[in-house]
């Protein structure tokens, strides 16, 4: 039994040396890894927002300098998209939630 351990000892030492070198390399690159991880996370978030916007047919609003917000024949949907009502006519100021 001790013969097996004596043969395994050099392998264990090699594994320890490789692990120490690997750990040092990872620590040296930690800043780059963190920055890359952050960039990938941000890209993933933006891609998922874009995908969701396409699925739900969101559109970009038109922004102008007018001090008034006007909703004509608006449709307001709940988060579950379960409630949907339309104004009876375009002149109706009522918004249904």
C-alpha positions in Angstrom: 0.0 0.0 0.0 2.8 2.5 0.8 4.4 1.7 -2.5 1.3 3.1 -4.2 1.5 6.3 -2.2 5.2 6.7 -2.9 4.5 6.4 -6.7 1.6 8.9 -6.4 3.6 11.5 -4.5 5.4 12.9 -7.6 2.0 13.2 -9.4 0.5 15.1 -6.4 3.5 17.5 -6.4 3.0 18.1 -10.1 -0.7 18.8 -9.6 0.0 21.2 -6.7 2.6 23.1 -8.8 0.1 23.3 -11.8 -2.6 24.5 -9.5 -0.4 27.2 -7.9 0.6 28.4 -11.4 -3.0 28.4 -12.6 -4.2 30.3 -9.5 -1.5 32.9 -10.0 -2.5 33.3 -13.7 -6.2 33.8 -12.8 -5.3 36.3 -10.1 -3.1 38.2 -12.5 -6.0 38.3 -15.1 -8.8 39.0 -12.6 -9.2 42.6 -13.6 -9.6 41.7 -17.3 -11.9 38.8 -16.5 -14.1 41.1 -14.4 -14.3 43.8 -17.1 -15.1 41.2 -19.7 -17.7 39.6 -17.5 -19.3 43.0 -17.0 -19.4 43.8 -20.7 -20.9 40.4 -21.5 -23.6 40.9 -18.8 -24.5 44.3 -20.1 -24.7 43.0 -23.7 -26.9 40.1 -22.6 -29.2 42.5 -20.8 -29.5 44.8 -23.8 -30.1 41.9 -26.2 -32.8 40.6 -24.0 -34.5 44.0 -23.8 -34.4 44.2 -27.6 -35.8 40.7 -27.9 -38.7 41.5 -25.5 -39.4 44.8 -27.2 -39.7 43.0 -30.6 -41.9 40.3 -29.1 -44.2 42.9 -27.5 -44.0 45.3 -30.6 -42.8 48.2 -28.5 -42.0 51.3 -30.6 -39.7 54.3 -29.9 -41.7 57.3 -28.8 -41.4 60.6 -30.8 -40.1 63.3 -28.5 -40.7 67.0 -29.2 -40.6 70.2 -27.2 -44.3 70.5 -26.7 -45.3 70.9 -23.0 -48.4 68.7 -23.4 -48.8 64.9 -23.5 -51.7 63.7 -25.5 -52.9 60.1 -25.9 -55.4 59.7 -28.7 -57.3 56.4 -29.0 -54.8 54.9 -26.6 -54.6 51.3 -25.5 -53.1 50.6 -22.1 -52.2 47.1 -21.2 -51.5 45.7 -17.8 -48.2 43.8 -17.2 -50.0 40.5 -17.8 -51.6 42.0 -21.1 -54.9 40.7 -19.8 -56.8 44.0 -19.7 -57.3 46.0 -22.9 -59.8 48.6 -23.6 -60.0 51.3 -26.3 -61.5 54.7 -26.0 -64.9 54.9 -27.7 -63.8 57.7 -30.0 -60.6 59.7 -30.5 -61.9 62.7 -28.8 -62.5 60.9 -25.5 -60.0 62.0 -22.8 -60.7 58.9 -20.7 -57.8 56.5 -20.2 -58.7 53.0 -19.0 -56.3 51.2 -16.7 
